[in-house]
């Protein structure tokens, strides 16, 4: 299922987003030809399945800890 991407000028409230049954929630914030910003909530103990993204990636952990396997 494709994520809804915020439109120019659209207000996105990140503090009130819910969590799916699998313990994670993804909100697409913005996407251009060269950049995409995703807000991802993952609860403790939840493992995100391996996946691949083209190009570079930046991970900004706001709370807790994360382990990345390369």
ChimeraX attribute file (.defattr): number of C-alpha atoms within 10 A of each C-alpha:
attribute: neighborCount
match mode: 1-to-1
recipient: residues
	/A:1	3
	/A:2	5
	/A:3	10
	/A:4	11
	/A:5	16
	/A:6	14
	/A:7	11
	/A:8	7
	/A:9	6
	/A:10	9
	/A:11	9
	/A:12	14
	/A:13	7
	/A:14	12
	/A:15	6
	/A:16	7
	/A:17	14
	/A:18	13
	/A:19	14
	/A:20	11
	/A:21	7
	/A:22	11
	/A:23	15
	/A:24	16
	/A:25	15
	/A:26	16
	/A:27	18
	/A:28	16
	/A:29	18
	/A:30	15
	/A:31	13
	/A:32	7
	/A:33	5
	/A:34	6
	/A:35	10
	/A:36	12
	/A:37	14
	/A:38	14
	/A:39	13
	/A:40	15
	/A:41	19
	/A:42	17
	/A:43	13
	/A:44	11
	/A:45	7
	/A:46	10
	/A:47	13
	/A:48	10
	/A:49	5
	/A:50	7
	/A:51	5
	/A:52	5
	/A:53	6
	/A:54	5
	/A:55	7
	/A:56	6
	/A:57	10
	/A:58	6
	/A:59	8
	/A:60	8
	/A:61	10
	/A:62	7
	/A:63	7
	/A:64	8
	/A:65	7
	/A:66	12
	/A:67	6
	/A:68	5
	/A:69	5
	/A:70	4
